[in-house]
């Protein structure tokens, strides 16, 4: 099995090191990741700016390739220029901080996996639920298990598995649940500050407004110490509203 790994925390992150370790036990691994952190960059791709591929070494050994672009860039250039053929699987992570509910829209981690799905490669994104995570091993085990399952069973072409693992020791994890995307979202505010030159600037902050209250919803599951696995896809059509708008007979006005 040929596995392409990426992330949005950057190639030097601890999470991607753990992910590579567990994936190397089951397949041939190629790491292609951003040279610097790209958190919350979403599905951005780089245009009108050249991208460079740099070999990246860790502890004196080649670890992978660092790209001065976005997570989606890494998948595109990784498949088309570095691998020159499609891998069997793409896994993005292990991300620091959860990617659940509305956060999925912003996530560079999820977007790397979604770009792979757009390119017809099965993909998984995986995160631990702490921005200063310390428990990566169990997330690595979950990623390994799911990689085997996806390799054996496949995924629909437009579907990604989005996985979130509580940042807890393995013995404190209550189990794994298959979940839906939640509706919790951030109440964003911009804190106004003054720089050393006396000029104002703004720093994004806020609090998560948790509205999910069922175990089969991603945010509620991880809050209650369960691993959440959510199948997501990139067809954004609202089919209910599609039928409603059709009843407006807009077409008849033109």
C-alpha positions as CSV (number, residue, x, y, z in Angstrom):
1,X,0.0,0.0,0.0
2,X,1.4,3.4,-1.0
3,X,0.3,6.1,1.5
4,X,0.7,9.9,1.0
5,X,0.8,11.8,4.3
6,X,0.2,15.6,4.8
7,X,-1.1,18.0,7.4
8,X,-1.6,21.7,8.1
9,X,0.6,22.0,11.2
10,X,3.7,21.8,9.1
11,X,6.2,19.1,8.3
12,X,8.1,19.6,11.6
13,X,5.0,18.9,13.8
14,X,5.0,16.1,16.2
15,X,1.7,14.8,15.0
16,X,2.9,14.0,11.5
17,X,5.9,12.2,12.9
18,X,3.6,9.8,14.8
19,X,1.4,9.4,11.8
20,X,4.3,8.4,9.6
21,X,5.5,6.0,12.2
22,X,2.2,4.1,12.3
23,X,1.7,4.2,8.6
24,X,5.2,2.8,7.9
25,X,4.2,-0.4,9.7
26,X,1.6,-1.1,7.0
27,X,2.8,0.5,3.8
28,X,5.2,2.6,1.8
29,X,5.0,6.2,3.1
30,X,5.7,9.5,1.3
31,X,5.4,12.7,3.4
32,X,4.5,15.9,1.6
33,X,3.6,18.7,4.0
34,X,3.7,22.5,4.3
35,X,7.1,23.9,5.3
36,X,5.3,26.1,8.0
37,X,2.0,26.0,9.9
38,X,-1.1,26.5,7.7
39,X,-3.9,26.1,10.3
40,X,-7.4,27.3,9.4
41,X,-6.3,28.1,5.8
42,X,-9.2,25.9,4.5
43,X,-9.0,24.7,0.9
44,X,-6.9,27.5,-0.4
45,X,-4.5,26.8,-3.3
46,X,-1.6,28.9,-4.4
47,X,-1.8,30.8,-7.6
48,X,0.6,33.4,-9.2
49,X,3.3,32.5,-6.6
50,X,5.9,29.8,-7.4
51,X,5.9,26.7,-5.2
52,X,9.2,25.0,-4.2
53,X,9.8,21.4,-3.2
54,X,12.4,20.9,-0.5
55,X,13.7,17.7,0.8
56,X,13.2,17.6,4.6
57,X,15.4,15.7,7.0
58,X,14.7,14.7,10.6
59,X,17.5,13.3,12.8
60,X,19.8,13.1,9.8
61,X,17.4,11.0,7.7
62,X,15.2,12.0,4.9
63,X,11.6,12.3,6.3
64,X,9.8,13.7,3.3
65,X,9.2,16.9,1.2
66,X,8.4,20.3,2.5
67,X,6.3,22.6,0.3
68,X,6.0,26.4,0.7
69,X,2.3,26.3,0.1
70,X,-1.0,25.1,1.5
71,X,-2.2,21.6,2.5
72,X,-4.2,21.4,-0.7
73,X,-1.1,22.4,-2.7
74,X,0.8,19.6,-1.0
75,X,-1.7,17.0,-2.2
76,X,-1.8,18.4,-5.7
77,X,2.0,18.6,-6.1
78,X,2.6,15.5,-4.2
79,X,0.5,13.3,-6.4
80,X,1.3,15.0,-9.8
81,X,5.0,15.8,-9.4
82,X,6.6,13.9,-6.5
83,X,4.8,10.5,-6.8
84,X,3.9,10.9,-10.5
85,X,1.0,8.4,-9.9
86,X,-1.9,8.2,-7.5
87,X,-1.3,6.6,-4.1
88,X,-3.6,4.0,-2.6
89,X,-4.5,6.3,0.3
90,X,-4.0,9.9,1.6
91,X,-4.0,10.6,5.3
92,X,-3.8,14.1,6.7
93,X,-2.8,14.7,10.3
94,X,-2.3,14.1,13.1
95,X,-3.6,17.6,13.7
96,X,-3.3,19.5,17.0
97,X,-6.8,20.5,17.9
98,X,-10.2,19.0,17.0
99,X,-11.8,19.5,13.6
100,X,-15.5,19.0,14.3
101,X,-18.8,20.8,13.5
102,X,-18.4,24.1,11.7
103,X,-14.6,24.0,12.2
104,X,-14.4,21.4,9.3
105,X,-15.0,24.3,6.9
106,X,-11.9,26.1,8.0
107,X,-9.6,23.2,8.5
108,X,-6.5,22.8,6.4
109,X,-6.1,19.3,7.7
110,X,-9.5,18.3,6.4
111,X,-9.0,20.2,3.1
112,X,-5.8,18.2,2.3
113,X,-7.9,15.0,2.6
114,X,-10.7,16.6,0.6
115,X,-8.3,17.5,-2.2
116,X,-7.2,13.9,-2.4
117,X,-10.9,12.8,-2.7
118,X,-11.3,15.4,-5.5
119,X,-8.4,13.7,-7.2
120,X,-10.2,10.3,-6.8
121,X,-7.9,9.0,-4.0
122,X,-9.4,7.6,-0.8
123,X,-8.6,9.9,2.1
124,X,-8.7,10.3,5.9
125,X,-8.2,13.3,8.1
126,X,-7.3,12.8,11.8
127,X,-7.0,15.1,14.7
128,X,-6.4,15.0,18.5
129,X,-8.6,17.3,20.6
130,X,-6.0,19.6,22.1
131,X,-3.8,22.3,20.5
132,X,-1.0,21.2,22.9
133,X,-1.7,17.5,22.5
134,X,0.4,14.9,24.4
135,X,-1.4,11.6,23.5
136,X,-0.6,10.8,19.8
137,X,-0.1,7.0,20.1
138,X,-3.8,6.0,20.2
139,X,-4.6,8.4,17.3
140,X,-1.8,6.7,15.4
141,X,-3.4,3.3,16.1
142,X,-6.8,4.5,15.0
143,X,-5.3,5.9,11.8
144,X,-3.6,2.6,11.1
145,X,-6.8,0.6,11.7
146,X,-8.8,2.9,9.4
147,X,-6.1,2.9,6.7
148,X,-6.4,-0.9,6.6
149,X,-10.3,-0.8,6.5
150,X,-10.3,1.8,3.7
151,X,-7.7,-0.1,1.7
152,X,-9.8,-3.3,2.0
153,X,-13.3,-1.7,1.5
154,X,-12.7,1.5,-0.4
155,X,-14.7,4.8,0.0
156,X,-17.2,6.5,-2.3
157,X,-15.2,8.9,-4.6
158,X,-16.4,12.1,-3.1
159,X,-16.2,11.0,0.6
160,X,-13.6,11.6,3.3
161,X,-13.4,10.1,6.7
162,X,-12.9,12.9,9.3
163,X,-11.6,11.4,12.6
164,X,-11.2,13.1,16.0
165,X,-9.5,11.5,18.9
166,X,-9.7,12.8,22.5
167,X,-6.3,13.8,23.9
168,X,-6.4,11.1,26.6
169,X,-4.5,8.0,27.5
170,X,-5.8,5.0,25.6
171,X,-7.3,3.5,28.7
172,X,-9.5,6.6,29.2
173,X,-11.0,6.4,25.7
174,X,-14.6,5.1,26.0
175,X,-14.9,3.8,22.5
176,X,-15.4,4.7,18.9
177,X,-18.6,6.1,17.4
178,X,-19.7,6.8,13.8
179,X,-21.0,10.4,13.9
180,X,-22.6,13.3,12.0
181,X,-21.1,16.7,11.6
182,X,-22.3,19.0,14.4
183,X,-23.5,22.5,14.4
184,X,-21.3,24.0,17.2
185,X,-19.5,27.1,16.1
186,X,-17.1,29.8,17.3
187,X,-18.4,33.1,18.7
188,X,-15.6,35.1,17.2
189,X,-14.3,38.4,18.5
190,X,-11.4,40.5,17.5
191,X,-9.4,41.7,20.5
192,X,-8.0,45.2,19.8
193,X,-4.4,45.8,20.9
194,X,-1.7,48.4,20.4
195,X,1.7,47.6,18.9
196,X,5.0,49.1,20.1
197,X,4.6,52.0,17.6
198,X,1.2,53.0,19.1
199,X,-0.8,51.6,16.2
200,X,-3.9,49.5,16.6
201,X,-4.1,45.9,15.5
202,X,-6.6,43.1,16.0
203,X,-6.2,39.5,17.2
204,X,-8.9,36.9,16.5
205,X,-10.2,35.1,19.6
206,X,-13.5,33.7,20.8
207,X,-15.3,30.8,22.5
208,X,-16.9,27.7,21.1
209,X,-20.7,27.8,21.3
210,X,-21.5,24.1,21.9
211,X,-25.1,23.3,20.8
212,X,-24.6,19.5,20.0
213,X,-26.1,17.2,22.6
214,X,-26.2,13.7,21.1
215,X,-23.5,11.0,21.0
216,X,-23.8,10.5,17.3
217,X,-22.6,14.0,16.7
218,X,-18.9,14.7,16.4
219,X,-18.4,17.5,18.9
220,X,-20.5,15.8,21.6
221,X,-18.8,12.5,21.1
222,X,-15.2,13.8,21.6
223,X,-16.4,15.9,24.6
224,X,-17.5,12.7,26.2
225,X,-14.2,10.8,25.6
226,X,-15.2,8.9,22.4
227,X,-13.4,8.8,19.1
228,X,-15.5,10.4,16.4
229,X,-15.5,9.1,12.8
230,X,-17.6,11.2,10.4
231,X,-18.0,10.6,6.7
232,X,-18.1,13.9,4.9
233,X,-18.4,14.9,1.3
234,X,-17.9,17.9,-0.9
235,X,-21.3,18.1,-2.6
236,X,-22.6,21.3,-0.9
237,X,-26.0,21.2,-2.6
238,X,-28.9,21.7,-0.1
239,X,-31.4,19.3,-1.6
240,X,-34.3,20.3,0.6
241,X,-34.0,24.0,-0.4
242,X,-33.4,22.9,-4.0
243,X,-37.0,21.6,-4.2
244,X,-38.3,24.7,-2.4
245,X,-36.6,27.1,-4.8
246,X,-37.9,25.1,-7.7
247,X,-41.5,25.8,-6.4
248,X,-40.8,29.6,-6.9
249,X,-40.9,29.0,-10.7
250,X,-38.1,31.4,-11.2
251,X,-37.3,30.0,-14.6
252,X,-40.6,31.2,-16.0
253,X,-39.6,34.8,-15.4
254,X,-36.9,34.6,-18.1
